[in-house]
């Protein structure tokens, strides 16, 4: 299977537990099979900022960290470069 570079929006849909977003969440979760995608440090930071925003997903920093750790442990994370 080909690897893809994933944007923070895909991560956010995958972590979204709201019923209204269930279809999008399911598609995003299928896309995020372990070992099938690449992330950047920036994407992880963007995910954390939005996921912990009380007006967005409203997760605690600890909840967001569980997702980030899972994705980081099973996929390649690229540093920020200029």
Backbone as CSV, one residue per row, in Angstrom:
resi,resn,N_x,N_y,N_z,CA_x,CA_y,CA_z,C_x,C_y,C_z
1,UNK,0.848,-1.184,0.000,0.000,0.000,0.000,0.890,1.243,0.000
2,UNK,0.494,2.254,-0.725,1.260,3.481,-0.835,1.065,4.359,0.409
3,UNK,2.148,4.980,0.865,2.070,5.906,1.992,1.682,7.295,1.509
4,UNK,0.954,8.007,2.341,0.538,9.369,2.021,0.925,10.289,3.165
5,UNK,1.092,11.564,2.857,1.342,12.569,3.876,-0.015,13.094,4.316
6,UNK,-0.287,13.042,5.607,-1.620,13.345,6.133,-1.687,14.757,6.712
7,UNK,-2.772,15.445,6.422,-3.059,16.777,6.940,-3.765,16.652,8.293
8,UNK,-3.689,17.704,9.091,-4.307,17.684,10.415,-5.816,17.466,10.360
9,UNK,-6.482,17.889,9.295,-7.935,17.691,9.201,-8.316,16.214,9.201
10,UNK,-7.516,15.378,8.575,-7.792,13.936,8.576,-7.667,13.404,9.999
11,UNK,-6.632,13.842,10.717,-6.459,13.412,12.107,-7.630,13.871,12.965
12,UNK,-8.071,15.097,12.748,-9.189,15.623,13.534,-10.478,14.853,13.279
13,UNK,-10.763,14.528,12.026,-11.961,13.730,11.746,-11.854,12.354,12.389
14,UNK,-10.675,11.747,12.346,-10.496,10.415,12.929,-10.729,10.421,14.434
15,UNK,-10.379,11.508,15.091,-10.517,11.600,16.542,-11.875,12.149,16.981
16,UNK,-12.659,12.612,16.037,-13.936,13.255,16.350,-14.964,12.216,16.782
17,UNK,-15.479,12.371,17.987,-16.468,11.435,18.504,-17.908,11.898,18.354
18,UNK,-18.109,13.029,17.694,-19.473,13.553,17.551,-20.259,12.730,16.532
19,UNK,-21.488,12.445,16.849,-22.350,11.645,15.982,-22.520,12.302,14.613
20,UNK,-22.604,13.619,14.571,-22.817,14.333,13.312,-21.668,14.117,12.325
21,UNK,-20.494,13.765,12.835,-19.321,13.568,11.978,-18.945,12.094,11.829
22,UNK,-19.841,11.181,12.174,-19.525,9.751,12.203,-19.058,9.215,10.847
23,UNK,-19.686,9.619,9.755,-19.286,9.125,8.428,-17.873,9.580,8.073
24,UNK,-17.593,10.857,8.313,-16.259,11.386,8.017,-15.216,10.726,8.915
25,UNK,-15.565,10.505,10.168,-14.640,9.875,11.109,-14.283,8.462,10.654
26,UNK,-15.252,7.722,10.187,-15.001,6.348,9.734,-14.069,6.322,8.523
27,UNK,-14.293,7.200,7.571,-13.420,7.280,6.398,-12.000,7.649,6.831
28,UNK,-11.877,8.635,7.704,-10.556,9.062,8.168,-9.847,7.934,8.907
29,UNK,-10.557,7.187,9.735,-9.937,6.080,10.473,-9.434,4.989,9.532
30,UNK,-10.164,4.729,8.484,-9.699,3.725,7.495,-8.434,4.206,6.805
31,UNK,-8.338,5.503,6.556,-7.158,6.067,5.896,-5.918,5.991,6.780
32,UNK,-6.126,5.924,8.085,-5.020,6.012,9.033,-4.568,4.657,9.575
33,UNK,-4.609,3.649,8.749,-4.113,2.340,9.171,-2.634,2.465,9.543
34,UNK,-2.198,1.789,10.599,-0.798,1.885,11.022,0.182,1.608,9.877
35,UNK,1.197,2.445,9.800,2.247,2.261,8.808,1.908,2.719,7.406
36,UNK,0.770,3.402,7.228,0.358,3.784,5.880,0.448,5.282,5.606
37,UNK,0.915,6.061,6.576,0.955,7.494,6.337,2.146,8.146,7.023
38,UNK,2.419,9.380,6.612,3.491,10.194,7.171,2.871,11.433,7.805
39,UNK,3.524,11.931,8.854,3.089,13.132,9.550,4.257,14.092,9.673
40,UNK,3.959,15.341,9.895,5.015,16.298,10.248,4.759,16.756,11.681
41,UNK,5.777,17.308,12.282,5.636,17.881,13.618,4.570,18.970,13.587
42,UNK,4.517,19.731,12.514,3.523,20.794,12.391,2.108,20.234,12.388
43,UNK,1.881,19.137,11.690,0.552,18.532,11.637,0.129,18.064,13.032
44,UNK,1.052,17.474,13.767,0.738,17.037,15.129,0.412,18.243,16.011
45,UNK,1.160,19.322,15.863,0.891,20.546,16.636,-0.468,21.140,16.288
46,UNK,-0.798,21.177,14.998,-2.103,21.693,14.568,-3.231,20.833,15.127
47,UNK,-3.067,19.503,15.059,-4.080,18.605,15.612,-4.308,18.926,17.085
48,UNK,-3.230,19.035,17.848,-3.333,19.279,19.288,-4.026,20.605,19.578
49,UNK,-3.676,21.639,18.845,-4.282,22.960,19.064,-5.792,22.925,18.826
50,UNK,-6.220,22.297,17.753,-7.657,22.264,17.438,-8.390,21.273,18.335
51,UNK,-7.809,20.105,18.552,-8.473,19.075,19.366,-8.710,19.537,20.800
52,UNK,-7.807,20.371,21.331,-7.958,20.827,22.715,-8.717,22.144,22.841
53,UNK,-9.110,22.712,21.728,-9.892,23.949,21.743,-11.298,23.617,22.248
54,UNK,-11.759,24.293,23.308,-13.093,23.999,23.843,-14.226,24.232,22.843
55,UNK,-14.000,25.067,21.841,-15.027,25.325,20.829,-14.943,24.368,19.644
56,UNK,-13.979,23.462,19.668,-13.829,22.470,18.586,-14.106,21.093,19.178
57,UNK,-13.073,20.247,19.348,-13.293,18.910,19.915,-13.298,18.907,21.434
58,UNK,-12.653,19.897,22.056,-12.700,20.029,23.502,-12.003,18.930,24.286
59,UNK,-11.011,18.273,23.699,-10.266,17.227,24.405,-9.329,17.854,25.429
60,UNK,-8.968,17.066,26.410,-7.900,17.490,27.309,-6.578,17.287,26.565
61,UNK,-5.508,17.910,27.040,-4.194,17.714,26.419,-3.776,16.247,26.519
62,UNK,-4.163,15.596,27.603,-3.831,14.181,27.785,-4.546,13.305,26.750
63,UNK,-5.824,13.602,26.493,-6.569,12.842,25.480,-5.949,13.030,24.102
64,UNK,-5.619,14.264,23.761,-4.995,14.530,22.463,-3.649,13.831,22.368
65,UNK,-2.904,13.791,23.465,-1.587,13.141,23.466,-1.693,11.647,23.194
66,UNK,-2.759,11.007,23.642,-2.946,9.581,23.377,-3.017,9.344,21.870
67,UNK,-3.789,10.156,21.161,-3.867,10.039,19.699,-2.512,10.306,19.059
68,UNK,-1.858,11.385,19.469,-0.557,11.745,18.878,0.474,10.650,19.104
69,UNK,0.500,10.099,20.298,1.443,9.018,20.594,1.171,7.796,19.720
70,UNK,-0.092,7.453,19.568,-0.463,6.294,18.751,-0.011,6.498,17.310
71,UNK,-0.303,7.655,16.743,0.067,7.919,15.358,1.575,8.006,15.195
72,UNK,2.243,8.635,16.154,3.693,8.772,16.084,4.386,7.415,16.196
73,UNK,3.861,6.539,17.035,4.487,5.239,17.257,4.330,4.282,16.085
74,UNK,3.346,4.500,15.227,3.094,3.551,14.139,3.342,4.117,12.746
75,UNK,3.796,5.366,12.665,4.015,6.009,11.369,5.219,6.930,11.444
76,UNK,5.714,7.316,10.298,6.895,8.182,10.251,6.502,9.632,10.459
77,UNK,7.245,10.306,11.370,7.035,11.722,11.643,8.236,12.489,11.123
78,UNK,7.980,13.514,10.332,9.037,14.308,9.712,9.198,15.626,10.453
79,UNK,10.456,16.046,10.651,10.692,17.325,11.333,10.333,18.494,10.437
80,UNK,10.205,19.651,11.050,10.014,20.879,10.274,11.337,21.232,9.617
81,UNK,11.298,21.560,8.361,12.501,22.000,7.653,12.169,23.213,6.787
82,UNK,13.175,23.980,6.499,12.984,25.179,5.664,13.698,24.965,4.349
